[in-house]
Amino acid sequence: MPAANPIMQRVITALILAPLAIAAVLWLPTPEFALVFAVVVLLAAMEWAALSGIGSMLGRLAYLALIAGLLLLLWLIPLQDRSAYLLLLPVIWWLGITLFLFRVREVERCATVDWMLVPIGFLVLLAPWAAMVRLHGVADHGPALVLFLMVLIWVADSAAFFVGRAWGRTKLAPSLSPGKTLEGVYGALAGAALCGAALAWGLGSTGLSALYPVLLCSLTAAISVVGDLFESWLKRRRGVKDSGRLLPGHGGILDRIDSLTAAAPIFTLGILWLESGL
């Protein structure tokens, strides 16, 4: 039988996953949403273990169990104690990794276990879960904000693709992702700024206060690019194209949430600041 068309696989997978994700965000109460997103994080943890060089299934399951235990620990902390201050650590991490990634000129292959990536995975995987759950629980419009964040990332990714394809000339990080261009990033920022203007209108912001959502969405889009580049660095070190094969046409779970891992903490932190939640 002929191989399935990759583009068709990608479209079919998206048509299945998108409604499920939207339904989970909008219809599930925050505890149930937290459980569903925890399953996503655990699937991503298996892929992270593989990218870290943990080859045995027993080792990967042990890593998954460790992430599951940390998720449970986070959940047992009262919601009000999972304050925005906890999100400062991943935000600082992603700002730091930005400086690292743009200094990379050549990616060295790694064939052994990279033990530094094991604890880094705690931050990369747990922080977006905590951020999304915290955001989902914001007053009575938390689910709408979570959905907005997902749309923001999709708009930024799409704008970067189309602008980069039409006018891209300057490579952003050729050693990590040869297809990404600086012009594409400008497109992503423009798309994010439009989303920010829509958010300002939705929140009833006027005057100078309307600039805050625009700046927040632009910064979120910029850091989402870093999340994407970081996963590209991980995959190149392992010599693999995708983080996994769970999603036909899309690769693995990490391939779908790489932008979100970086974007969720900073967007949630910004929203909580806007909502005087700090």
VEXMIVO-846265 format. One record per residue (C-alpha): residue in one letter; chain; x, y, z. Coordinates in pm, 1 decimal. Example, Ala and Ser with C-alpha at 12.3 -4.5 7.8 and 13.67 -1.06 7.14 Angstrom:
+--------+--------+----------+----------+----------+
| residu | chaine |       xx |       yy |       zz |
+--------+--------+----------+----------+----------+
|      A |      A |   1230.0 |   -450.0 |    780.0 |
|      S |      A |   1367.0 |   -106.0 |    714.0 |
+--------+--------+----------+----------+----------+
This chain:
+--------+--------+----------+----------+----------+
| residu | chaine |       xx |       yy |       zz |
+--------+--------+----------+----------+----------+
|      M |      A |      0.0 |      0.0 |      0.0 |
|      P |      A |    128.0 |    351.5 |    -76.1 |
|      A |      A |    246.4 |    558.9 |    217.7 |
|      A |      A |     -2.3 |    808.1 |    355.4 |
|      N |      A |     39.5 |   1168.5 |    241.1 |
|      P |      A |    223.9 |   1350.4 |    523.3 |
|      I |      A |     27.1 |   1670.4 |    464.8 |
|      M |      A |   -301.3 |   1480.3 |    480.3 |
|      Q |      A |   -186.1 |   1304.6 |    798.7 |
|      R |      A |   -103.5 |   1642.3 |    950.6 |
|      V |      A |   -440.9 |   1789.8 |    858.0 |
|      I |      A |   -637.8 |   1489.5 |    987.1 |
|      T |      A |   -446.4 |   1487.0 |   1316.5 |
|      A |      A |   -504.3 |   1860.6 |   1361.6 |
|      L |      A |   -875.6 |   1826.4 |   1284.5 |
|      I |      A |   -903.4 |   1562.2 |   1555.9 |
|      L |      A |   -686.6 |   1725.5 |   1821.8 |
|      A |      A |   -798.6 |   2087.7 |   1787.8 |
|      P |      A |  -1165.2 |   2031.8 |   1885.0 |
|      L |      A |  -1059.8 |   1804.0 |   2171.5 |
|      A |      A |   -817.1 |   2064.7 |   2303.8 |
|      I |      A |  -1072.6 |   2344.9 |   2275.8 |
|      A |      A |  -1339.1 |   2135.8 |   2448.5 |
|      A |      A |  -1101.2 |   2046.7 |   2733.2 |
|      V |      A |  -1005.0 |   2411.3 |   2784.6 |
|      L |      A |  -1355.8 |   2559.2 |   2772.5 |
|      W |      A |  -1575.7 |   2289.3 |   2922.5 |
|      L |      A |  -1368.4 |   2117.2 |   3189.2 |
|      P |      A |  -1342.5 |   2260.4 |   3541.8 |
|      T |      A |   -986.9 |   2349.3 |   3640.1 |
|      P |      A |   -913.7 |   2023.4 |   3834.0 |
|      E |      A |  -1019.6 |   1809.1 |   3537.6 |
|      F |      A |   -829.5 |   2034.6 |   3296.9 |
|      A |      A |   -522.9 |   1994.5 |   3517.7 |
|      L |      A |   -557.0 |   1615.6 |   3495.3 |
|      V |      A |   -591.0 |   1616.2 |   3116.4 |
|      F |      A |   -291.6 |   1845.3 |   3071.8 |
|      A |      A |    -95.5 |   1629.2 |   3317.8 |
|      V |      A |   -142.6 |   1334.5 |   3079.8 |
|      V |      A |      1.0 |   1548.9 |   2798.4 |
|      V |      A |    299.0 |   1640.9 |   3017.3 |
|      L |      A |    360.5 |   1276.3 |   3108.6 |
|      L |      A |    361.5 |   1174.1 |   2742.6 |
|      A |      A |    607.0 |   1456.0 |   2677.0 |
|      A |      A |    819.3 |   1332.6 |   2969.3 |
|      M |      A |    875.0 |   1000.8 |   2792.1 |
|      E |      A |   1001.8 |   1189.0 |   2487.0 |
|      W |      A |   1216.5 |   1415.7 |   2702.3 |
|      A |      A |   1377.4 |   1111.0 |   2862.0 |
|      A |      A |   1462.9 |    979.0 |   2515.8 |
|      L |      A |   1609.6 |   1314.1 |   2406.6 |
|      S |      A |   1812.7 |   1313.9 |   2728.5 |
|      G |      A |   1969.7 |    985.5 |   2617.3 |
|      I |      A |   1785.9 |    750.3 |   2853.3 |
|      G |      A |   1769.0 |    447.3 |   2628.7 |
|      S |      A |   1601.5 |    180.3 |   2838.2 |
|      M |      A |   1225.8 |    165.2 |   2875.2 |
|      L |      A |   1270.3 |    107.4 |   3248.7 |
|      G |      A |   1470.4 |    428.5 |   3278.1 |
|      R |      A |   1212.3 |    626.1 |   3081.3 |
|      L |      A |    929.1 |    488.4 |   3294.3 |
|      A |      A |   1123.7 |    583.1 |   3607.0 |
|      Y |      A |   1155.4 |    937.7 |   3473.8 |
|      L |      A |    784.9 |    944.9 |   3394.0 |
|      A |      A |    706.7 |    828.9 |   3748.7 |
|      L |      A |    926.2 |   1106.4 |   3888.0 |
|      I |      A |    748.2 |   1371.5 |   3680.1 |
|      A |      A |    412.3 |   1227.0 |   3787.9 |
|      G |      A |    515.1 |   1253.2 |   4152.0 |
|      L |      A |    621.0 |   1615.4 |   4109.0 |
|      L |      A |    293.8 |   1697.3 |   3933.4 |
|      L |      A |    104.0 |   1547.4 |   4225.5 |
|      L |      A |    315.9 |   1747.7 |   4469.1 |
|      L |      A |    240.5 |   2068.8 |   4280.5 |
|      W |      A |   -130.0 |   1988.9 |   4281.6 |
|      L |      A |   -135.0 |   1921.8 |   4656.0 |
|      I |      A |     -2.8 |   2271.8 |   4722.5 |
|      P |      A |   -309.5 |   2497.2 |   4772.7 |
|      L |      A |   -393.3 |   2687.9 |   4454.6 |
|      Q |      A |   -336.6 |   3026.6 |   4609.0 |
|      D |      A |     13.9 |   2920.7 |   4712.8 |
|      R |      A |    106.9 |   2836.7 |   4353.5 |
|      S |      A |    160.0 |   3208.7 |   4316.2 |
|      A |      A |    302.7 |   3391.0 |   4019.4 |
|      Y |      A |    635.3 |   3412.9 |   4201.2 |
|      L |      A |    692.6 |   3045.0 |   4120.6 |
|      L |      A |    673.3 |   3135.9 |   3751.6 |
|      L |      A |    967.2 |   3373.9 |   3778.4 |
|      L |      A |   1213.0 |   3082.6 |   3774.3 |
|      P |      A |   1108.7 |   2942.2 |   3434.6 |
|      V |      A |   1087.0 |   3294.6 |   3291.6 |
|      I |      A |   1445.4 |   3363.0 |   3402.3 |
|      W |      A |   1547.6 |   3021.4 |   3264.3 |
|      W |      A |   1403.1 |   3094.2 |   2918.9 |
|      L |      A |   1562.3 |   3438.5 |   2906.9 |
|      G |      A |   1895.2 |   3276.3 |   2991.6 |
|      I |      A |   1856.8 |   2997.0 |   2736.9 |
|      T |      A |   1785.9 |   3263.9 |   2474.8 |
|      L |      A |   2137.6 |   3400.1 |   2520.5 |
|      F |      A |   2278.9 |   3046.8 |   2499.9 |
|      L |      A |   2093.8 |   2945.1 |   2183.7 |
|      F |      A |   2192.4 |   3250.9 |   1982.8 |
|      R |      A |   2557.2 |   3183.5 |   2065.5 |
|      V |      A |   2539.5 |   2829.5 |   1925.1 |
|      R |      A |   2729.7 |   2796.6 |   1598.2 |
|      E |      A |   2756.2 |   2418.7 |   1581.7 |
|      V |      A |   2557.8 |   2145.6 |   1754.8 |
|      E |      A |   2767.6 |   1856.3 |   1879.4 |
|      R |      A |   2602.8 |   1515.3 |   1870.0 |
|      C |      A |   2561.0 |   1340.2 |   2204.6 |
|      A |      A |   2534.1 |    961.4 |   2217.1 |
|      T |      A |   2531.4 |    917.8 |   2595.7 |
|      V |      A |   2295.5 |   1021.8 |   2872.9 |
|      D |      A |   2302.8 |   1395.7 |   2932.7 |
|      W |      A |   2233.9 |   1405.9 |   3304.0 |
|      M |      A |   2198.5 |   1784.9 |   3303.9 |
|      L |      A |   1883.0 |   1750.5 |   3095.7 |
|      V |      A |   1715.8 |   1531.6 |   3358.1 |
|      P |      A |   1653.5 |   1814.5 |   3610.8 |
|      I |      A |   1609.0 |   2069.2 |   3332.0 |
|      G |      A |   1314.1 |   1858.9 |   3219.3 |
|      F |      A |   1146.0 |   1925.7 |   3554.1 |
|      L |      A |   1145.3 |   2297.3 |   3479.2 |
|      V |      A |   1058.5 |   2271.5 |   3110.1 |
|      L |      A |    771.3 |   2025.4 |   3163.3 |
|      L |      A |    628.1 |   2124.3 |   3501.5 |
|      A |      A |    633.0 |   2502.3 |   3459.1 |
|      P |      A |    387.8 |   2515.2 |   3165.1 |
|      W |      A |    154.3 |   2277.1 |   3349.1 |
|      A |      A |    156.8 |   2498.9 |   3660.2 |
|      A |      A |    116.0 |   2810.6 |   3444.8 |
|      M |      A |   -173.0 |   2675.1 |   3239.4 |
|      V |      A |   -357.0 |   2544.7 |   3545.3 |
|      R |      A |   -304.9 |   2876.5 |   3725.6 |
|      L |      A |   -424.1 |   3068.1 |   3419.6 |
|      H |      A |   -727.0 |   2840.4 |   3378.4 |
|      G |      A |   -828.9 |   2923.4 |   3733.5 |
|      V |      A |   -822.4 |   3302.8 |   3688.1 |
|      A |      A |  -1167.7 |   3429.5 |   3793.1 |
|      D |      A |  -1441.0 |   3327.8 |   3549.8 |
|      H |      A |  -1249.7 |   3404.9 |   3229.2 |
|      G |      A |   -950.8 |   3178.8 |   3288.3 |
|      P |      A |  -1052.1 |   2918.9 |   3025.3 |
|      A |      A |  -1089.7 |   3194.7 |   2766.2 |
|      L |      A |   -739.1 |   3318.9 |   2849.9 |
|      V |      A |   -595.1 |   2968.1 |   2808.3 |
|      L |      A |   -764.9 |   2939.3 |   2470.0 |
|      F |      A |   -637.4 |   3285.6 |   2379.0 |
|      L |      A |   -280.7 |   3177.0 |   2461.5 |
|      M |      A |   -315.8 |   2875.9 |   2232.8 |
|      V |      A |   -453.4 |   3095.4 |   1953.1 |
|      L |      A |   -175.4 |   3349.3 |   2009.6 |
|      I |      A |     91.8 |   3083.0 |   1958.9 |
|      W |      A |    -86.6 |   2949.0 |   1650.5 |
|      V |      A |   -115.3 |   3299.2 |   1499.7 |
|      A |      A |    251.4 |   3374.5 |   1572.7 |
|      D |      A |    365.4 |   3041.0 |   1422.7 |
|      S |      A |    148.5 |   3087.7 |   1112.5 |
|      A |      A |    256.7 |   3448.7 |   1061.4 |
|      A |      A |    623.3 |   3350.6 |   1099.0 |
|      F |      A |    580.2 |   3072.7 |    840.7 |
|      F |      A |    404.6 |   3278.2 |    575.3 |
|      V |      A |    611.2 |   3595.6 |    619.7 |
|      G |      A |    932.9 |   3394.9 |    629.9 |
|      R |      A |    835.3 |   3205.3 |    317.4 |
|      A |      A |    747.0 |   3523.4 |    128.6 |
|      W |      A |   1019.6 |   3762.6 |    242.7 |
|      G |      A |   1262.8 |   3562.1 |    455.2 |
|      R |      A |   1626.6 |   3633.6 |    374.7 |
|      T |      A |   1817.6 |   3652.6 |    703.2 |
|      K |      A |   1862.6 |   3320.0 |    882.8 |
|      L |      A |   1768.9 |   3336.7 |   1250.6 |
|      A |      A |   1965.5 |   3039.1 |   1384.3 |
|      P |      A |   2093.4 |   2831.2 |   1091.1 |
|      S |      A |   2270.2 |   2574.6 |   1307.5 |
|      L |      A |   1945.3 |   2498.7 |   1492.2 |
|      S |      A |   1661.2 |   2558.3 |   1248.5 |
|      P |      A |   1770.3 |   2656.4 |    893.4 |
|      G |      A |   1413.1 |   2736.8 |    789.4 |
|      K |      A |   1358.2 |   3012.0 |   1045.4 |
|      T |      A |   1432.9 |   3369.7 |    942.8 |
|      L |      A |   1450.3 |   3704.0 |   1117.1 |
|      E |      A |   1178.7 |   3831.1 |    884.5 |
|      G |      A |    958.8 |   3542.1 |    998.8 |
|      V |      A |   1007.2 |   3651.7 |   1359.6 |
|      Y |      A |    898.2 |   4002.4 |   1262.7 |
|      G |      A |    584.7 |   3847.4 |   1113.0 |
|      A |      A |    522.9 |   3654.3 |   1436.1 |
|      L |      A |    558.9 |   3972.8 |   1641.0 |
|      A |      A |    320.0 |   4158.1 |   1413.2 |
|      G |      A |     62.3 |   3881.0 |   1444.8 |
|      A |      A |    111.2 |   3875.3 |   1821.5 |
|      A |      A |     65.2 |   4251.9 |   1840.9 |
|      L |      A |   -270.0 |   4219.1 |   1664.6 |
|      C |      A |   -369.0 |   3949.9 |   1913.8 |
|      G |      A |   -260.6 |   4183.1 |   2193.5 |
|      A |      A |   -482.3 |   4456.9 |   2055.3 |
|      A |      A |   -773.9 |   4211.8 |   2051.8 |
|      L |      A |   -694.7 |   4112.3 |   2411.6 |
|      A |      A |   -683.0 |   4478.2 |   2518.4 |
|      W |      A |  -1024.2 |   4532.6 |   2360.0 |
|      G |      A |  -1162.5 |   4220.1 |   2528.4 |
|      L |      A |  -1032.0 |   4330.5 |   2867.9 |
|      G |      A |  -1165.4 |   4681.5 |   2820.9 |
|      S |      A |   -819.2 |   4839.0 |   2836.5 |
|      T |      A |   -792.9 |   5194.2 |   2703.7 |
|      G |      A |   -522.3 |   5454.1 |   2653.0 |
|      L |      A |   -171.8 |   5361.1 |   2762.6 |
|      S |      A |   -301.2 |   5058.9 |   2955.2 |
|      A |      A |   -393.9 |   4903.2 |   2619.9 |
|      L |      A |    -23.3 |   4884.6 |   2533.9 |
|      Y |      A |     40.5 |   4632.0 |   2809.3 |
|      P |      A |   -148.7 |   4340.5 |   2646.2 |
|      V |      A |     18.4 |   4422.5 |   2312.9 |
|      L |      A |    363.8 |   4413.4 |   2471.4 |
|      L |      A |    281.4 |   4098.7 |   2668.8 |
|      C |      A |    160.7 |   3912.3 |   2359.8 |
|      S |      A |    465.0 |   4025.9 |   2160.5 |
|      L |      A |    702.0 |   3909.6 |   2433.8 |
|      T |      A |    513.6 |   3579.8 |   2462.0 |
|      A |      A |    545.9 |   3520.9 |   2087.2 |
|      A |      A |    917.2 |   3603.5 |   2096.8 |
|      I |      A |    987.1 |   3360.4 |   2380.4 |
|      S |      A |    776.4 |   3091.3 |   2209.3 |
|      V |      A |   1030.2 |   3099.7 |   1924.6 |
|      V |      A |   1301.6 |   3026.9 |   2181.7 |
|      G |      A |   1106.4 |   2723.8 |   2304.4 |
|      D |      A |   1092.2 |   2595.1 |   1948.3 |
|      L |      A |   1465.1 |   2653.9 |   1894.5 |
|      F |      A |   1553.7 |   2482.7 |   2221.6 |
|      E |      A |   1374.2 |   2166.0 |   2118.4 |
|      S |      A |   1547.4 |   2185.5 |   1778.7 |
|      W |      A |   1879.4 |   2195.0 |   1965.7 |
|      L |      A |   1781.5 |   1888.0 |   2167.0 |
|      K |      A |   1680.1 |   1692.8 |   1856.4 |
|      R |      A |   1994.5 |   1785.3 |   1665.9 |
|      R |      A |   2207.0 |   1664.0 |   1956.5 |
|      R |      A |   2033.5 |   1327.2 |   1928.2 |
|      G |      A |   2026.3 |   1325.5 |   1550.5 |
|      V |      A |   1649.0 |   1285.8 |   1526.5 |
|      K |      A |   1392.0 |   1474.7 |   1321.5 |
|      D |      A |   1099.9 |   1449.8 |   1566.1 |
|      S |      A |   1070.5 |   1406.0 |   1941.6 |
|      G |      A |    839.9 |   1107.0 |   1885.8 |
|      R |      A |    590.1 |    945.8 |   1652.8 |
|      L |      A |    272.7 |    962.6 |   1857.1 |
|      L |      A |     99.1 |   1223.8 |   1638.4 |
|      P |      A |     86.8 |   1128.0 |   1268.1 |
|      G |      A |    220.7 |   1409.9 |   1054.7 |
|      H |      A |    320.4 |   1614.2 |   1359.8 |
|      G |      A |    585.8 |   1402.3 |   1528.8 |
|      G |      A |    572.4 |   1382.9 |   1905.4 |
|      I |      A |    402.3 |   1566.4 |   2189.0 |
|      L |      A |    706.4 |   1787.1 |   2247.5 |
|      D |      A |    697.2 |   1888.8 |   1882.5 |
|      R |      A |    348.4 |   2029.8 |   1944.8 |
|      I |      A |    404.6 |   2197.0 |   2281.1 |
|      D |      A |    763.4 |   2321.7 |   2244.5 |
|      S |      A |    648.4 |   2681.8 |   2194.8 |
|      L |      A |    399.0 |   2650.5 |   2480.4 |
|      T |      A |    662.1 |   2533.0 |   2728.5 |
|      A |      A |    831.8 |   2871.0 |   2703.1 |
|      A |      A |    527.3 |   3088.8 |   2634.6 |
|      A |      A |    289.5 |   2971.0 |   2908.2 |
|      P |      A |    488.5 |   3085.7 |   3214.6 |
|      I |      A |    559.4 |   3435.5 |   3084.3 |
|      F |      A |    204.6 |   3490.1 |   2954.6 |
|      T |      A |     50.8 |   3369.5 |   3281.2 |
|      L |      A |    288.9 |   3583.5 |   3483.9 |
|      G |      A |    190.1 |   3885.8 |   3276.1 |
|      I |      A |   -181.8 |   3817.1 |   3308.4 |
|      L |      A |   -157.4 |   3772.7 |   3685.1 |
|      W |      A |     28.8 |   4099.7 |   3704.3 |
|      L |      A |   -245.2 |   4262.2 |   3498.0 |
|      E |      A |   -507.7 |   4104.9 |   3724.4 |
|      S |      A |   -316.2 |   4222.7 |   4033.5 |
|      G |      A |   -255.5 |   3858.8 |   4124.8 |
|      L |      A |    103.0 |   3902.5 |   4232.5 |
+--------+--------+----------+----------+----------+
